[in-house]
Amino acid sequence: MAGFQLGNAVGLLLSPILMSQGGIYGPFVIFGLSGFLWMLVWLSATSSAPDRHPQITKSELEYIYQNKQQASTRESRRNNTSVIPPFRRLLSKMPTWAVIVGNSMHSWGFFVLLSWMPIYFNSIYHVNLKQAAWFSAVPWSMMAFTGYIAGFWSDLLIRRGTSITMTRKLMQSIGFIGPGIALIGLTTAKRPLVASAWLSLAVGLKSFSHLGFLINLQEIAPEYSGVLHGMCLTAGTLAAIVGTVGAGFFVELLGSFQGFILLTAILYLLSALFFNIYSTGERVDFDTPA
């Protein structure tokens, strides 16, 4: 996930420069061409099967096939019953809604902050767009760094005997309650440096939620993780659209950026509470009708 956040930081920093040199379409052209270059790297670095990859080690290959055999046994048993995922049963379990709500709030906060923070710094603190890009890019670099810490700490807790359920709830709490409190602090900042510090804290702590709802998908439903991930992404995309567009209408109608940030902070806190009540780190039986 660190590459995802670093991409945000690089994009925020480069966009004003590209716009000043190539006009409004500059970032779209450069980033679009970069996508084609990445595609060439991807095609050259992938293979159709693990044993055909030129750089795979023997131990890694053995590990993959050993776990693949175990998964195949479960998969064949499931395929004998139905080829259609049990959507109704997936949605009938509260752990499913816990990860859906977590993903929705994550996307809401992520894309609202990514889309609106440069404008926030420009309108509230009257910094130009290039300066606003710097103030907005620092938090995403912080998120990439704290994501490594969160991942290491999460694995360490589990290895030392903390239950998976407790670990996921702890990571999710830090990843949502932390940003909620930090965003409240952001609304009180009088200077752009202080605001950037609050924003960095909010976005940095947000990375802990990746070790909550995001990885929890594969723990509660390993055989349906792809379907469940798709359902979560659908809900998250809708939340991101509502949040990003809604922010504009909110500010236009009420004339207050701080009010929408406070709303986002409250939603973070409520989502953390919901996840802590209904989530689990144990596998959930979705195959047996309720």
Secondary structure by P-SEA (a helix, b strand, c coil): caaaaaaaaaaaaaaaaaaaacccaaaaaaaaaaaaaaaaaaaaaccccccccccccaaaaaaaaaaaaaaaaaaaaaaacccccaaaaaaacaaaaaaaaaaaaaaaaaaaaaccaaaaaaaaccccaaaaaaaaaaaaaaaaaaaaaaaaaaaaaaaacccaaaaaaaaaaaacaaaaaaaaaaaacccaaaaaaaaaaaaaaccccccccccccccccccaaaaaaaaaaaaaaaaaaaaaaaaaaaaaacccaaaaaaaaaaaaaaaaaaaaaccccccccccccc
